[in-house]
């Protein structure tokens, strides 16, 4: 059932209704087929771009929607409740646009940002490496200065939209230590860039996740964002926002699982009454609803802090931790409500459960979120 949302403006309420319309008409009818067959939904992201849903939290002067992050995240939740893989890709696209907006020169922004925010160019983020996931300072992919640019060699891993996205934020080593990483904006057709075969994932089947290899790829200096050695600062500046995106996606998955479980519990009968009327199952559904509502509150609180210009790093980690753990619990319980049917692919709840698991892992594992929260408590 649609969630009653407390939104700041009439424009925001209209935006949520637009999102629901697009999600119901464009995403919901085809999600089962694409997830089952592991096929990419051509045309979906251009449709979302035309509807203005790929640029919501960015300034209007660059073609963005000028919406508060609080509103953008609730749009993302609506998309995730229909199709988690698409919502994750939308969140990653926003993450990939952020370095250019925050650290690019006016010339770089004028050249690339309008097409990125308009949906003509879809972005991806390539920070992780086969041996450097949570420990970003251990990056080994190297960009060696040469002439008026850099020669890049090395590998990146776990790239959402890899091989399909039009541009990639590449974080590569240009020096030693944590101050020796730089950020580059790499086009899809970069010479020397190739992609591995899509990972065979547990969930999020319709949008590929790949590795990437750079083999003597010459990247011009004009594609470096920020100063040399500023890469980790750029990466980490966007990660808090990215964590909120994943929190919103997780809540969307959990809300869908709750809705399906409630609908089933109101239809299925045992011992002469609807199963929702059995206290044991009714209490399970109540706990699921409480978990979804609580998780939503954490990401909205963090987003409001971000919108107000307050520090929200710890709040982002709390939201990511709470929302993704809740999604895993709620989707598991939804399968339980369906009984044996929930373990089959005839119902969506088994997919929700598979999709929920990755939210506890990417954008920093939940163990990393606990580490961030614990460090914030030091006196």
C-alpha positions in Angstrom: 0.0 0.0 0.0 1.3 3.6 -0.7 3.0 5.1 2.3 1.6 8.3 3.6 4.6 10.7 3.5 5.2 13.9 5.4 6.7 16.0 2.7 7.8 19.7 2.9 6.0 21.1 -0.1 3.2 20.6 -2.6 5.9 20.2 -5.3 7.4 17.3 -3.3 4.0 15.6 -2.9 3.5 15.9 -6.7 7.0 14.5 -7.3 6.2 11.4 -5.1 3.0 10.9 -7.1 4.9 11.2 -10.4 7.4 8.6 -9.1 4.7 6.2 -8.1 3.1 6.5 -11.5 6.3 5.9 -13.4 7.2 3.0 -11.1 3.8 1.4 -11.5 3.6 1.8 -15.2 7.3 1.4 -16.3 9.0 -0.7 -13.6 6.5 -3.0 -12.0 5.2 -4.7 -15.2 8.6 -5.8 -16.4 10.7 -6.4 -13.2 9.8 -10.1 -12.8 10.8 -11.0 -16.3 14.1 -9.1 -16.3 15.2 -10.3 -12.8 14.3 -13.9 -13.7 16.1 -13.8 -17.1 19.0 -11.6 -15.8 18.5 -9.2 -18.7 19.2 -5.4 -18.7 16.1 -3.2 -19.0 17.0 -1.1 -22.0 15.3 2.3 -22.0 14.3 2.4 -18.3 17.0 4.8 -17.3 16.3 7.2 -20.2 12.7 7.2 -19.1 13.7 8.0 -15.5 15.9 10.7 -16.8 13.2 12.2 -19.0 10.9 12.3 -15.9 13.6 14.2 -14.0 14.2 11.4 -11.5 18.0 11.1 -12.0 18.9 14.6 -11.0 16.7 15.5 -8.0 19.2 16.5 -5.3 21.4 18.6 -7.6 21.3 22.4 -8.2 18.9 23.7 -10.8 21.6 25.8 -12.4 23.2 22.7 -13.7 20.0 21.0 -14.8 19.2 19.3 -11.5 15.9 19.2 -9.7 16.9 21.3 -6.7 15.1 19.0 -4.3 16.1 18.5 -0.6 17.9 15.2 0.0 15.0 14.2 2.3 12.7 14.2 -0.8 15.2 12.6 -3.1 15.6 9.6 -0.8 11.9 9.1 -0.5 11.7 9.0 -4.3 14.5 6.4 -4.3 12.5 4.3 -1.7 9.5 4.4 -4.0 11.6 3.1 -6.9 13.2 0.4 -4.7 9.8 -0.9 -3.6 9.2 -1.8 -7.2 12.7 -2.7 -8.4 15.7 -2.7 -6.2 18.3 -3.1 -8.9 17.1 0.0 -10.7 17.0 2.0 -7.5 20.6 1.0 -6.6 21.7 2.1 -10.1 19.9 5.4 -9.6 21.7 5.9 -6.2 25.0 5.0 -7.8 24.4 7.5 -10.6 23.9 10.2 -8.0 27.0 9.1 -6.2 28.9 9.3 -9.5 27.7 12.8 -10.3 28.7 14.2 -6.9 32.5 14.5 -7.4 32.2 16.6 -10.5 29.7 18.9 -8.8 31.7 19.3 -5.7 35.3 19.3 -7.0 35.1 20.0 -10.7 36.1 23.3 -12.3 33.4 25.4 -13.9 34.7 24.4 -17.3 34.4 20.7 -16.4 30.9 21.1 -15.0 29.7 23.0 -18.0 31.1 20.3 -20.3 29.7 17.2 -18.6 27.3 17.9 -15.8 24.1 18.9 -17.7 24.1 15.6 -19.7 24.9 13.6 -16.6 22.0 15.2 -14.7 19.7 15.1 -17.6 20.1 11.3 -17.9 21.9 11.4 -21.3 25.0 10.1 -19.5 24.6 7.4 -16.8 27.4 7.1 -14.3 29.2 4.5 -12.2 31.6 4.5 -9.3 34.9 2.6 -9.4 36.6 2.8 -6.0 36.9 -0.9 -4.9 39.6 -3.2 -6.1 40.0 -7.0 -5.8 42.2 -6.5 -2.7 40.9 -3.1 -1.5 37.2 -3.0 -0.6 36.6 -1.4 2.8 40.3 -0.3 3.0 40.2 2.3 0.3 43.7 3.6 1.2 45.1 0.2 0.0 44.3 1.0 -3.7 46.8 -0.3 -6.1 45.4 0.8 -9.5 48.0 3.3 -10.7 47.9 6.5 -12.7 51.4 7.5 -13.8 51.9 11.1 -15.0 53.0 11.3 -18.7 52.9 14.3 -21.0 49.7 16.2 -20.4 47.9 13.3 -18.6 48.3 10.0 -17.0 48.8 6.3 -18.0 46.5 4.1 -16.0 47.2 0.4 -15.2 45.3 -1.8 -12.8 42.0 -3.3 -12.0 38.8 -2.2 -10.3 36.0 -4.4 -8.9 32.3 -4.4 -8.0 31.2 -1.7 -10.4 27.4 -1.3 -10.6 26.4 -0.7 -14.2 29.9 -1.8 -15.3 30.2 -1.9 -19.1 26.9 -0.2 -19.6 27.4 3.2 -17.8 28.6 6.1 -19.9 31.2 7.4 -17.4 33.1 6.2 -14.4 34.6 7.9 -11.4 38.0 6.2 -11.2 40.1 6.4 -8.1 43.7 5.6 -8.9 47.1 5.9 -7.2 49.3 8.9 -8.2 51.5 8.8 -5.2 52.2 7.1 -1.9 49.9 6.7 1.1 46.4 8.1 1.8 47.4 11.4 0.1 48.5 9.6 -3.1 45.1 8.9 -4.7 43.5 11.0 -7.4 40.0 11.0 -9.0 39.4 10.9 -12.7 36.2 11.0 -14.9 36.6 8.2 -17.4 34.4 7.8 -20.5 33.0 4.5 -21.5 35.0 4.3 -24.7 38.3 5.0 -23.1 41.2 3.3 -25.0 42.7 0.7 -22.8 39.6 0.1 -20.7 37.9 -3.2 -20.7 35.3 -4.9 -18.5 35.0 -8.4 -17.1 31.9 -10.6 -17.5 29.1 -9.7 -15.1 29.3 -11.2 -11.7 26.9 -14.1 -11.0 25.1 -12.4 -8.1 22.6 -13.6 -5.5 20.3 -10.7 -6.3 20.0 -7.5 -8.3 20.1 -9.6 -11.5 18.9 -7.0 -14.0 21.8 -4.5 -13.6 25.3 -5.9 -14.2 28.1 -5.7 -11.7 31.6 -6.1 -13.3 35.3 -5.7 -12.8 37.3 -3.3 -15.0 40.9 -3.4 -16.3 43.1 -0.5 -17.4 45.9 -1.5 -19.7 48.2 1.5 -20.5 45.1 3.7 -20.8 46.1 7.3 -21.4 43.8 9.7 -19.6 44.2 13.5 -20.3 44.8 15.8 -17.4 41.5 17.6 -18.1 39.7 14.5 -16.8 41.2 14.7 -13.3 38.8 16.0 -10.8 40.2 18.1 -8.0 43.9 18.3 -7.3 46.4 15.5 -7.5 46.2 13.4 -4.3 42.7 14.6 -3.3 41.1 11.4 -4.4 40.2 9.8 -1.1 38.8 13.1 0.2 36.6 13.2 -2.9 35.6 9.5 -2.5 34.7 9.8 1.2 32.9 13.1 0.7 30.3 11.3 -1.4 30.1 8.1 0.5 27.9 9.5 3.3 25.3 10.5 0.7 25.7 7.2 -1.0 25.0 5.4 2.3 21.8 7.3 2.7 20.8 6.2 -0.8 21.3 2.5 0.1 19.4 3.0 3.4 16.5 4.4 1.3 16.7 1.4 -1.1 16.7 -1.0 1.8 13.6 0.6 3.3 11.9 0.3 -0.1 12.7 -3.4 -0.3 11.4 -3.9 3.2 8.2 -1.9 2.6 7.5 -4.1 -0.5 8.1 -7.3 1.5 5.8 -6.0 4.3 3.0 -5.0 1.8 3.1 -8.5 0.2 3.1 -10.3 3.5 0.2 -8.2 4.8 -1.8 -8.8 1.7 -1.1 -12.6 1.8 -2.0 -12.7 5.5 -5.3 -11.1 4.8 -6.1 -13.6 2.1 -4.8 -16.9 3.4 -7.0 -18.8 5.9 -6.2 -21.5 8.4 -8.3 -23.0 11.2 -11.3 -21.1 9.9 -9.8 -17.5 10.0 -7.4 -15.3 8.2 -3.8 -15.9 9.2 -3.4 -12.3 10.1 -5.9 -12.9 12.9 -3.7 -15.5 14.6 -1.9 -13.6 17.3 1.5 -15.2 16.6 1.5 -14.1 13.0 -0.1 -10.7 13.8 2.7 -9.9 16.2 5.3 -10.9 13.5 3.7 -8.5 11.1 3.6 -5.8 13.8 7.3 -6.2 14.4 8.0 -6.0 10.6 5.9 -2.7 10.4 7.7 -1.2 13.3 11.1 -2.1 11.8 10.2 -0.5 8.4 8.9 2.7 10.1 11.9 3.0 12.4 14.3 2.5 9.5 12.6 5.1 7.4 12.9 7.6 10.3 16.6 7.1 10.6 17.4 8.0 7.0 15.0 10.9 6.9 16.6 12.3 10.1 20.0 12.0 8.5 18.8 13.6 5.3 17.3 16.5 7.2 20.6 17.1 8.9 22.4 17.1 5.5 19.8 19.5 4.1 20.4 21.8 7.1 24.1 21.8 6.6 24.8 19.9 9.8 27.3 17.1 10.2 25.5 13.9 9.4 28.3 11.3 8.9 27.4 9.3 12.0 23.7 9.6 11.2 24.3 8.3 7.7 26.1 5.3 9.1 23.3 4.7 11.7 20.7 4.9 8.9 22.6 2.5 6.7 23.1 0.1 9.5 19.6 0.2 10.9 17.8 0.2 7.5 19.8 -2.6 5.9 19.6 -4.9 9.0 15.9 -4.1 9.1 15.5 -5.0 5.5 17.2 -8.4 6.0 15.0 -9.2 9.0 11.8 -8.0 7.4 12.3 -9.8 4.1 13.2 -13.0 5.9 10.1 -12.8 8.0 8.0 -12.1 4.9 9.2 -15.4 3.5 8.1 -17.0 6.8 4.6 -15.5 6.5 4.2 -17.1 3.0 5.4 -20.5 4.4 6.5 -22.9 1.7 5.3 -20.6 -1.0 7.7 -18.0 0.1 10.6 -20.3 -0.7 9.5 -20.5 -4.3 10.0 -18.0 -7.2 6.2 -17.8 -7.7 6.2 -14.9 -5.2 8.4 -11.9 -5.0 9.3 -12.2 -1.4 12.2 -14.6 -2.1 13.7 -12.0 -4.4 13.3 -9.3 -1.8 15.2 -11.5 0.6 18.0 -12.0 -1.9 18.2 -8.3 -2.8 18.2 -7.2 0.8 21.4 -9.1 1.6 23.7 -6.9 -0.5 22.5 -3.7 1.2 24.3 -4.9 4.3 27.5 -5.2 2.3 28.1 -2.4 -0.2 28.7 1.3 0.5 30.7 0.1 3.5 29.7 -3.2 5.2 27.6 -2.9 8.3 30.7 -3.8 10.4 32.4 -0.7 8.9 29.3 1.3 9.8 29.7 0.2 13.4 33.3 1.2 13.3 32.4 4.7 12.1 29.7 5.0 14.8 32.1 3.8 17.5 34.8 6.2 16.5 32.3 9.1 16.6 31.7 8.3 20.3 35.3 8.8 21.4 35.9 11.7 23.7 
